Amino acid sequence: MTAGNETSGDESAFGFDPQEAAIVETVRRFVAKDVRPHVARLEREAGYPDAVVATMRELGLFGLAVAEERGGLALRLPVFAAVMEELAKGWTSLAAYVNSHSTVAYVIGKYGTDAQKAHCLPRMATGEVRGALCLTEPGAGSDLQSIATTARAADGHFIVRGSKFFVTNGARASLLLTLVRTDPEAKPTKNGISLLLIDKDLPGVKVAGTFHKMAYGHVDTVEILLDGAAVPISALVGAAAGRGLQQLFDGLEVGRIAIAASAVGLAADALNEAKRYAGERKAFGVTIDQHQAVQLRLAEMATKLVAARLMTREAARVKAGGARADMISGMAKLFASEACSEITADALRIHGGYGYIGEFAVERLYREAPLYIVGEGTNDIQKLVIARRILEGHEAAILGLPR
């Protein structure tokens, strides 16, 4: 990624060094020049935005979570979150292209064997190889210990059978980080669950169907069918069977921070649209931003936005520092996604009837917001995780409770 010398100055407050701030500014300029002016047209077009994705590849955005020695940018997590926010401010589909891909890269970079890192990461950094997460199943949902997909060892391979639902970027991805049951008899159950790196071109791996969603039409969400696919034993992440859930949950903390940052970006876009419209629309002789009711709503929206951003950056800081981060990342995802939903709804209210019309951006933003509530672990799941950590007392320092 080439970065200019000028920055907006916003990032210094978050401890970014000049190079990190320049990277964020480069992404901000890309969004302002090559994305925002064209979003309405891109949304109308049915085709995949190949030109935009090609520019993302040139900027190195598929290497955000890849080490420099493997050809990536190796951004610290707070910087990664800032980049995700900037992408979502322009078009949330762009953040969705990067999110799960970066989670896959993170897991390989932290837990993969040297051979796995050498084989996968340089090509992931360039975007030549795109990664996707294959986790959810029809009968398991958020209960990942109940997955039915099996991987039976035989003659130097795992024979994999099962299906995975709601695979984001599954049609475009070529590398599937897949949660499987390698030992159905293991007690406790988690000790029998592993992660495999599955090449989507293998015989027995098939995109079985595409889900049509209320928004994000340019982000494919598919079902992956695994019908006796013979996956090399060397594809077992870290060559460590039974460690899949531990490896995955670490990666999902990164994913939840990315989702939170994306929600912040979407909320910022919605507030910007509301502020602009309120300054143009006249009622009772003045622009509506002069009406106290609208001013109060804008004030609440802005306060929620800044609070969501600060919580997301704090979660990124804690995770980057190596501390346990399941509670704080869950809090950030929970708060940012709910704030995003409320902010987009208020933006629609400020637009009045025009907010319900497709020609206005807020109509799309309002439809996009619910994804962050139900995706990357539903918010009710986040609340359960948060409550469990409170009761266990593992993250007392984050809560700052009196002793």
ABEGO torsion letter per residue (X at the ends): XBBBABBAGAAAAAGBBAAAAAAAAAAAAAAAAAAAAAAAAAAABABBBAAAAAAAAAAGAAAAABBAAAGBAGBBAAAAAAAAAAAAAABAAAAAAAAAAAAAAAAAAAABBAAAAAAAAAAAAAGABBBBBBABBAAAEABAAABABBBBBBGGBBBBBEBBBGBBGAAABABBBBBBBABAABOBAAAABBBBBBBAABBGBBBABBBBBABGAABBBBBBBBBGBBBBAAABBGGBBGAAAAAAAAAAAAAAAAAAAAAAAAAAAAAAAAAAAAAABBBGGBBAAABAAAAAAAAAAAAAAAAAAAAAAAAAAAAAAGBBAAAAAAAAAAAAAAAAAAAAAAAAAAAEAAAABAABAAAAAAAAAAAAAABGEBAAAAAAAAAAAAAAGAAAAAAGBBX
